[in-house]
Every structure is written in structure tokens, then in C-alpha cells.
């Protein structure tokens, strides 16, 4: 398990996404050292938890055990991504037809790797 990141940061904004989640943006309060930048890079695309407070955090309030990450299943996430792709690229077809065609394409791709 990777250690948690602790950094002073400013909440800079948010934007809604097609799957009804939000993208949150933070800026560090000071310059980041190369060592810390390397640690942050290790966390790219890692699912985790974010605790933000305008005051210093009382660590007695933070759970001491790892909490299982809940959220969307991988298949739901894939469907959501395909829907966003459909909204950006497809014209003249319904989503269900697009979804089925893309899933068949993925299935055939991985079946080809079995040969």
C-alpha cells in the first residue's frame, strides 16, 4: 500500500462530467520538490479517497483501516466511457447500436489474442 499524500492545497474549481461525477482541481500552495512530484506521479489514475479541510486535519477523525473502494463496476465504467465517446463522435445511430458494435469489436479483439 502506498502512503497517503499530505500537502497544503487550494481548491481551484470543479466541473461536471457526463457520468454525473465531478472533476475536482487543486493547486499546491507552494513549489513541489522533484521528490514529491515523483510521488504524485505514482498516484496518477489511482482510485483513492480525498480528505480536504480549510483547517488543519485532526488525524483522530481519519479512519485507521483501509476502506474498500466502492463505486461503479468496471463494466459500468466502460459503458459510461463508451457513452461519452458516442456523444462526441457518433451521428445518425442510437447509443445501444453503437454500444453493441463497440463491445463486439472488443470481444473479437480479445478472442484474436487466444489464437
N, C-alpha and C positions, 0 to 999 in steps of 0.2 A: 504494500500500500504506500502510495506517495504521501509525504507530509503535506499538511494544509498550507496554503499561501496566506500570509498576513501582510497587508500593505495598506497604507493610507491612500484613499482614493476619493475622487469626486464623481458623483452620479451625474452624467452629462446628458442623458436622454434615453428615449425608448422609441421603438416603432413596432406596430403590429405586423404579424406575419399571416400568410394565407391559412395556416392551420390553427389560427386563433391563439397562438403563443405570442410572446413578445421577445424582441431583441433588446437587450439592455446594454448601454455603453457607459464605461467607466474610464477615467483617466487617472493615472498615478499622480500623487501630489508632488512628487519630486522625481529627479532623474533616476533612471533604473540602471543598476550596475550590470555589466556583462554577465556576472554570475546569476543575478536574479532574472535577467532576460532569458537565460538558458533554462532556468527552472520554469518560467512562464511558458516557454515554448513546449516543454514536455507536457503541459496540460492542454494544449490545443486539441479540440474535438473530444475532450474527456467529459463524460457526464458526471456532475457532482452537485454540491449544494453551495449556495451563496448566502452568507450572513452579512448584512450591511446595517450599520448603525451610525448616526451622526455623533454618537458619544463613544467613548472607549468601551470595548466589549468586556462584560463580566463573564469570564470563562466558566463560572459555576452554572451559567444558564445554557451552555453548549452541551449537547448530548455527548457522553463519553464513549459510546459504542458506535460502530459503523451502522448506519441506517441503510437498509436495502433501497436501491433507487427504484422508485415507482415511476410509471409514465406509460407512454404508448408502447405497444408491442412493435417489434421490428417490421412486421407486415403492415401495420397501420402507418408507421413512419414512411415505408416505401410507397404506399398508396398516396399519402399526403404529398410526397415529393413528386410523384408522377402527376398528381393533380395540378401542382404549381407549374410543372413543365407543360402540361396540356394548356393551361391558361395563357402561357407565354408564347407557345409555338403553334398550336393546332387551331385550324379554322375549318368549319364545314363538317365536323364529325362530333358525335356526342362523347362524353368522357368515358362511359362504360366500354364503348367500342375501342377507344384509344387505350384504355387500361388493359383490356384483354389482349390487344395486339402487342403491347409492350411486355406483358407478362409471358406471352407465348415466345416472344423474342428472347427473353431472359432464360426461359426453360430450355429452349433449343441451344442457346449458348452453352449452358452447363451440361446438357446432355452430350454436346460435342466434345467436351473435355473428358468424358468417360471412355471414349474410343481409343 
